[in-house]
Amino acid sequence: MNDSSMSTTKIIRPYTLVIAAVVFLAIGGFFKYSKSDNPVATLPGEQTAVVIQSEPPAVNATADAQPTASTTNEAGVAPELVVAANASPDADAKGAEIIEKLRAQLPQFTFSSIVETSVDGLFQIQNEGRILYVNESADYIIDGSLIRVEDRANLTESALGLIHMGLIDVINEKDMLIFEPDEPSDRSITVFTDISCGYCRLLHEEMDQILESGVRVRYLLYPRAGLGTQAHRDLESVWCADDPHQAMTNAKAGGVIEQLTCDNPIEKHVELAQQVGLRGTPLIYTDSGEQLPGYREAKVLAELVLSKEPLKATN
């Protein structure tokens, strides 16, 4: 984005968010910009027992993949632009006014939704799989996390989880590698995984414990080294095996992988990983829409899933 395209709208960078925090503390909001994958908000001086471990994609992990173009109109606004379902007429009109101002100054941006937040004068906008915030006069865009001080809830991560689950639901379960509990279950986690990822292997070692808790595991295959690499070919071989579940278990245990080829959904999974902004594996989503970057113990995963209601039945 060049300076001329920004006009009077500014993108607030991390070093200016301190100013934003002071302002919004006065009205009950708090902003914290973070590049961490940790979905648990931690205020200065606090400790958290949550351990998150993940392995980042290789440098060329997406070198061969092309981003998916968004469908927009000439003004740069997605046709499916929506406002909150329970928004008041005033909020609805204000949201439309904000979008008009933004698209006049940032024609290259795509805004697919706008909702009013619980902070007075602050609106949440969705921009191609990410969430930004804008003030009522559309003079400032805030790129960061919205934290509710009362319970340390990261409202941005929660909203992103819902958005990403909508993207995941586009993938049919026949295009996933699914490990099922002995007893039928409608509870699940969805995991972007790779054979060479150490924490992915550790998670897979606890597969029996996860399944015994009544939670299904839906694997999406993500070769961290990139499409066309040996990692990609190994995942394809697992998918094409006569028993892909056993092939995945053998591969993650360091066994020999018989090289096979067939039609497979791996490129589709990589495209989805780009859409949700994957930064490391494993990347886990619970069926309640919670995003969990990194490894979690089987017991912790089961508790996180079973303590909340699912968004809807899996496809």
VENBEL-V876086 format. One record per residue. RES is the residue in one small letter. BURIAL is b if it has 24 or more other ideal C-beta (glycine too) atoms within 12 Angstrom, else e. Layout:
RES:BURIAL
RES:BURIAL
This chain:
m:e
n:e
d:e
s:e
s:e
m:e
s:e
t:e
t:b
k:e
i:b
i:b
r:e
p:e
y:e
t:e
l:b
v:e
i:e
a:b
a:b
v:e
v:e
f:b
l:e
a:e
i:e
g:e
g:b
f:b
f:b
k:b
y:b
s:e
k:e
s:e
d:b
n:b
p:b
v:b
a:b
t:e
l:e
p:e
g:e
e:e
q:e
t:e
a:e
v:b
v:e
i:b
q:b
s:b
e:b
p:b
p:b
a:b
v:e
n:e
a:b
t:b
a:e
d:e
a:b
q:e
p:e
t:e
a:e
s:e
t:e
t:e
n:e
e:e
a:e
g:b
v:b
a:b
p:e
e:e
l:b
v:e
v:b
a:e
a:e
n:e
a:e
s:e
p:e
d:e
a:b
d:e
a:e
k:b
g:b
a:b
e:e
i:b
i:b
e:e
k:b
l:b
r:b
a:e
q:b
l:b
p:e
q:e
f:b
t:b
f:b
s:b
s:b
i:b
v:b
e:b
t:b
s:b
v:b
d:e
g:b
l:b
f:b
q:b
i:b
q:b
n:b
e:b
g:b
r:b
i:b
l:b
y:b
v:b
n:b
e:b
s:e
a:b
d:e
y:b
i:b
i:b
d:b
g:b
s:b
l:b
i:b
r:b
v:e
e:e
d:e
r:e
a:e
n:b
l:b
t:b
e:b
s:b
a:b
l:b
g:b
l:b
i:b
h:b
m:b
g:b
l:b
i:b
d:b
v:e
i:b
n:e
e:e
k:e
d:b
m:b
l:b
i:b
f:b
e:b
p:b
d:e
e:e
p:e
s:b
d:e
r:b
s:b
i:b
t:b
v:b
f:b
t:b
d:b
i:b
s:b
c:b
g:b
y:b
c:b
r:b
l:b
l:b
h:b
e:e
e:b
m:b
d:e
q:e
i:b
l:b
e:e
s:b
g:b
v:b
r:b
v:b
r:b
y:b
l:b
l:b
y:b
p:b
r:b
a:b
g:b
l:b
g:e
t:b
q:e
a:b
h:b
r:b
d:b
l:b
e:b
s:b
v:b
w:b
c:b
a:b
d:e
d:e
p:b
h:e
q:e
a:b
m:b
t:b
n:e
a:b
k:b
a:e
g:e
g:e
v:e
i:b
e:e
q:e
l:e
t:e
c:e
d:e
n:b
p:b
i:b
e:b
k:b
h:b
v:b
e:b
l:b
a:b
q:b
q:b
v:b
g:b
l:b
r:b
g:b
t:b
p:b
l:b
i:b
y:b
t:b
d:b
s:b
g:b
e:b
q:b
l:b
p:b
g:b
y:b
r:b
e:b
a:b
k:e
v:b
l:b
a:b
e:e
l:b
v:b
l:e
s:e
k:e
e:e
p:b
l:b
k:e
a:e
t:b
n:e
